[in-house]
């Protein structure tokens, strides 16, 4: 092996493959297979690091450098696709809004335990996704006193949604991308500027056409959000990680920031989990900042949702 790796042609060949791998991640071709591979960019980045350590054991300096450069470039790329702040914002004196996103299709440890997990989050607003008829009475009976303001769109397909809030709704609206609903709930948190929450579920990216549909869906959300006055927070299961080209385009065009500070899936305690890809997101407009972001898990340590807390930026308050 060591003898083979010392061959200059083999070294250039491996370095070229590593470089091409990085380019395919950053400039992903519009082909379903490459797009699905790019979903695991974090895992590929860690793979580059392990490959570099392997080459280090065989004293292959050129290949070590090529591997570490690839790892570093992917690291910078993934960081640029997430919240670029090194730490969460410091809380100021302004009113705050905490929002939880719960995927009811992931509630695999029973109704009662799921409700207990949701209560424990103590969010101001809970956005339920994949809301089906069997959940309606359970949610109303269990959470009605804690969340008196409710709006539900119950469906038999994966696009049902419900919003439970401690604050009254200023406005409720529904807009559609083809047959897929998007729900707007504007909440009154006793501030002059309304907080508009857009709840969405995108189509699953099962083929090349589905990726195009997701991009068009994001364009519809962007167009709708541009008509709103106030702070905007989008909440949803978009079936794509933050670094997917469709997501990057959506955040740029809608001028939204990511709540996640990295692309690594995490447990409720903050420990890194190398299994799975984070596809549920809370994005927020530039006048806001995120003071808390964490995941919600059930008794089986399965991913149940996410929760974030948001406030106005200090320079925005001063104006």
TATA-V987472 format. One line per field, one symbol per residue. phi: phi as a letter, one per 40 degrees, with the letter a starting at -180 (. if undefined). psi: psi as a letter, one per 40 degrees, with the letter a starting at -180 (. if undefined). A space follows every 50 residues. Layout:
# TATA-V987472
phi: ???
psi: ???
This chain:
# TATA-V987472
phi: .cccccccccccccccccccccccccbcccbdccccccdbccccdccccc ccccccccfbcccccccccccccccccccccbccccaccccbccdbbbbb bbcccccbbgcccccccccccfccbbbcbfcbdccdccccccbdccbcbb abbcacccbcaabbbcbcccababbbbfbccbbbbcbbbgbcbcbcbbba bcccccacccccccccccccccccccccbhcbbbbiccgbccccdccccc ccccfbbccccacccbcdcgccbcbgbcbcabbacccbacbaaabbbccc gccbibabbbacccccccc
psi: ddddeehdddddddddddddddddddghifhddddddddfdddddddddd dddddddefgddddddddddddddddddddeahehdiiihhaeiiihhhh hhheeegefidddddddddddfidhhhhifhideedddddddedddgehi highieaeeiiihhieiihdihihiihbehihhhhhihffidhihhhhhi hiihgeadddddddddddddddddddeihaihhhhiheeiideidddddd dddefiiidheiehiiideeihhehihhehihiiideiiheihiihiade eihdaihihiiiiddddd.
